[in-house]
Amino acid sequence: MMTIWTPTLSGRGPLYRQLLDAIRHAIQQGELPAGSKLPTHRALADRIGVTVGTVTRAYHEAEQSGLITARVGSGSYVRDGKASPTEAWHMRHATPGRIELWQNLPVALDRSAAFQQAMQTIAQEPDCINGLMEYDSAEGNASQRACFSAWLQQHGIDATPERLYFNYGAQNGLLLAVMLLGLSGQPLLCEGLTYPGLNTLAQTLKLQLRGLPMDEEGILPDALERACQDGLYRAIYLIPTLQNPTTAVMSRQRREAILAICARHQLWVIEDDVHGLLPTERPPALVNLAPERVIYLGSFSKGTSAGLRIGYMLVPAELHAATGQAIRATSWMVSPLLIELACRWMRGGDADALLQQQRLQLAQRAERLQHHLGAFALRYAAGSMHAWLELPAQWRAASFIAAAEAEGIGLASAELFAAGHFSTPQAVRLSISHPPDMASLEQALTTLARLLESSGPHTTLL
Ligand SMILES: Cc1ncc(COP(=O)(O)O)c(C=O)c1O
């Protein structure tokens, strides 16, 4: 008698979802190789004691996710090693039975055709490829700088080739900014809740972070003014558009007020605009308003490709010598080949097409977010990969995270984002772009809504 594939279910979450995870896991482990036939709905349902409807739903979701393919009249088969890019990524990183919402990963897109096209055209130009294989200056190639600044201008950023420098992503840009401003071991102002990569850098370079209080538009001008009275600070790091983690977007008026204070106290501003191209409309970048004061950091990571590790910065003229030195001190230059690939994507329209796809995916996910959690104290701004959820009175962040964890859902606590000892609200960040597909996102959001509506954790009195 032929043995049929018999999955082990995790026992957590809806049955169809457990079966979907088991299929993904079996493919990942090679237990279900490409091309293998899955049992019929009826045979599998009988075998594991679930309804035929459960198997049908799991197979449907597996098909939607690109894991399997259904052939009319023949059955369902594991796809020939061609899982969708999102699936492929999650098959490598996901833990069966869990849904992660804790990391701001962009939705994985299929970049293979764009990559192939760009590399083929580069490979057909021997002079170009030979040039890309040499050392270049820290500033990079003039035509590449012109290409990036033209593209940024199309996206509303007042870039000029002379002020543009390349780097290996915004995190690397942040390191360069700290180095070129000579901030190692020095105090640095920032938002009270901030990007955890700043905390990592602060620990490494002994930066003393001072987090400032915020409202829904970001840091409060009065608080900045008070902090400046100390005369201790030379710079401030800000994420004015789609702030990480709170999603705050500074209005133009707030931007002008903050920049006026910075000018009065001669503070350099490091503007992290890593999410800035995701919304279709946004207030002007700080660098547009004060190019002589702002070091602007942008990146290909969120809208185009994180793996390419290409970022860019706009630097005031006064800091150009220090910027060249910081680049030479860290990597001598930024890989001209990677920059060229990015330039081809910009000129050929792929960079915009990928950005557009990312925006679309995020908009679809945001709609589900509002549907499930819109009735709670949720903050979300168009284009964002993440949302900020202030918890109802019965929940503290730690117990809510533990309750979600028990349901197999990973969230990021406000604690993770605190600058220094800044006191944190009872809130969590949800990254809607992290789950592999809509079905996982829906399931996680439904569970979170149920937890939020519940009476809270069970407490034991001693
Ligand atoms: C505010 C902020 N800055 C920088 C980064 C890192 O960007 P990159 O991948 O370009 O280094 C992130 C990534 O999540 C971020 O949220």
Ligand as a Chemical Component Dictionary entry (heavy atoms), coordinates in Angstrom:
data_LIG
# 
_chem_comp.id                   LIG 
_chem_comp.type                 NON-POLYMER 
_chem_comp.pdbx_formal_charge   0 
_chem_comp.three_letter_code    LIG 
# 
loop_
_chem_comp_atom.comp_id 
_chem_comp_atom.atom_id 
_chem_comp_atom.alt_atom_id 
_chem_comp_atom.type_symbol 
_chem_comp_atom.charge 
_chem_comp_atom.model_Cartn_x 
_chem_comp_atom.model_Cartn_y 
_chem_comp_atom.model_Cartn_z 
_chem_comp_atom.pdbx_ordinal 
LIG C1 C1 C 0 15.046 54.573 10.707 1  
LIG C2 C2 C 0 15.953 53.569 10.056 2  
LIG N1 N1 N 0 17.182 53.932 9.678  3  
LIG C3 C3 C 0 18.028 53.076 9.075  4  
LIG C4 C4 C 0 17.654 51.766 8.827  5  
LIG C5 C5 C 0 18.648 50.851 8.166  6  
LIG O1 O1 O 0 18.620 51.034 6.790  7  
LIG P1 P1 P 0 19.674 50.352 5.800  8  
LIG O2 O2 O 0 19.172 48.975 5.497  9  
LIG O3 O3 O 0 19.667 51.225 4.613  10 
LIG O4 O4 O 0 21.004 50.312 6.496  11 
LIG C6 C6 C 0 16.378 51.344 9.202  12 
LIG C7 C7 C 0 15.962 49.953 8.980  13 
LIG O5 O5 O 0 14.979 49.471 9.502  14 
LIG C8 C8 C 0 15.511 52.261 9.829  15 
LIG O6 O6 O 0 14.273 51.920 10.204 16 
# 
loop_
_chem_comp_bond.comp_id 
_chem_comp_bond.atom_id_1 
_chem_comp_bond.atom_id_2 
_chem_comp_bond.value_order 
_chem_comp_bond.pdbx_ordinal 
LIG C1 C2 SING 1  
LIG C2 N1 SING 2  
LIG C2 C8 DOUB 3  
LIG N1 C3 DOUB 4  
LIG C3 C4 SING 5  
LIG C4 C5 SING 6  
LIG C4 C6 DOUB 7  
LIG C5 O1 SING 8  
LIG O1 P1 SING 9  
LIG P1 O2 DOUB 10 
LIG P1 O3 SING 11 
LIG P1 O4 SING 12 
LIG C6 C7 SING 13 
LIG C6 C8 SING 14 
LIG C7 O5 DOUB 15 
LIG C8 O6 SING 16 
# 
